[in-house]
Amino acid sequence: MANQLLRSGTSIGANVSEAQAAQSKKDFTSKMAIASKESRETSYWLELLIATKILPEAHLTPLMNESNEIIAILTSIVKTSQLNTQN
């Protein structure tokens, strides 16, 4: 689980970084959408760590809150980007 969490968590930043250097609006949207999916996967692994009691919930709650904020931000960016690409 730790390896999966590490992979998905670091993938978010990598895809956002790639999106900033996107060659087109469509490429930007695609990279941000991948980052959004990876953020949801990261949240899943955090939820699983809580459910299995591998780590105390009190330690993971701040990370879950931050994860939810990142999901909301990336989802908003993707939706706005999709609307702007259509116009």
C-alpha positions as CSV (number, residue, x, y, z in Angstrom):
1,M,0.0,0.0,0.0
2,A,2.8,2.4,0.8
3,N,4.3,2.0,-2.7
4,Q,0.9,2.6,-4.3
5,L,0.4,5.7,-2.2
6,L,3.8,7.0,-3.0
7,R,3.3,6.4,-6.8
8,S,-0.1,8.0,-7.0
9,G,0.8,10.9,-4.7
10,T,4.0,11.8,-6.6
11,S,2.2,11.4,-9.9
12,I,-0.1,14.3,-9.1
13,G,2.8,16.8,-9.0
14,A,4.5,15.2,-12.0
15,N,1.3,15.6,-14.1
16,V,0.7,19.1,-13.0
17,S,4.2,20.0,-13.9
18,E,3.8,18.5,-17.3
19,A,0.5,20.4,-17.7
20,Q,2.3,23.6,-17.1
21,A,4.5,22.8,-20.1
22,A,1.7,21.6,-22.3
23,Q,1.9,22.1,-26.0
24,S,-1.8,22.8,-26.4
25,K,-5.0,23.4,-24.4
26,K,-6.1,19.9,-25.0
27,D,-2.7,18.5,-23.7
28,F,-3.0,20.7,-20.6
29,T,-6.5,19.4,-20.0
30,S,-5.4,15.8,-20.4
31,K,-2.5,16.1,-18.0
32,M,-4.6,17.9,-15.4
33,A,-7.3,15.2,-15.8
34,I,-4.6,12.5,-15.1
35,A,-3.5,14.5,-12.0
36,S,-7.1,14.6,-10.9
37,K,-7.5,10.8,-11.3
38,E,-4.2,10.3,-9.4
39,S,-5.4,12.5,-6.6
40,R,-8.5,10.4,-6.3
41,E,-6.4,7.2,-6.2
42,T,-4.2,8.8,-3.5
43,S,-7.3,9.5,-1.5
44,Y,-8.4,5.9,-1.9
45,W,-5.1,4.6,-0.5
46,L,-5.4,6.9,2.5
47,E,-9.0,5.7,3.1
48,L,-7.8,2.1,2.9
49,L,-5.0,2.9,5.5
50,I,-7.7,4.2,7.8
51,A,-10.1,1.3,7.2
52,T,-7.4,-1.3,7.9
53,K,-6.1,0.6,10.9
54,I,-2.6,0.3,9.6
55,L,-2.1,3.9,10.7
56,P,-4.2,5.8,13.2
57,E,-7.0,7.9,11.7
58,A,-5.9,10.9,13.7
59,H,-2.6,10.9,11.7
60,L,-4.3,10.6,8.4
61,T,-7.2,13.0,8.8
62,P,-5.1,16.1,7.9
63,L,-3.8,14.3,4.8
64,M,-7.4,13.3,3.8
65,N,-8.5,16.9,4.2
66,E,-5.6,18.1,2.1
67,S,-6.3,15.4,-0.5
68,N,-9.9,16.4,-0.8
69,E,-8.9,20.0,-1.3
70,I,-6.5,18.9,-4.1
71,I,-9.2,16.9,-5.7
72,A,-11.5,19.9,-5.7
73,I,-8.9,22.2,-7.1
74,L,-7.9,19.8,-9.9
75,T,-11.5,18.9,-10.8
76,S,-12.3,22.6,-11.1
77,I,-9.3,23.2,-13.3
78,V,-10.2,20.3,-15.6
79,K,-13.9,21.4,-15.9
80,T,-12.9,25.0,-16.6
81,S,-10.2,23.9,-19.1
82,Q,-12.7,21.7,-20.9
83,L,-15.1,24.6,-21.2
84,N,-12.4,26.9,-22.5
85,T,-11.2,24.3,-25.0
86,Q,-14.7,23.9,-26.4
87,N,-15.0,27.6,-27.1
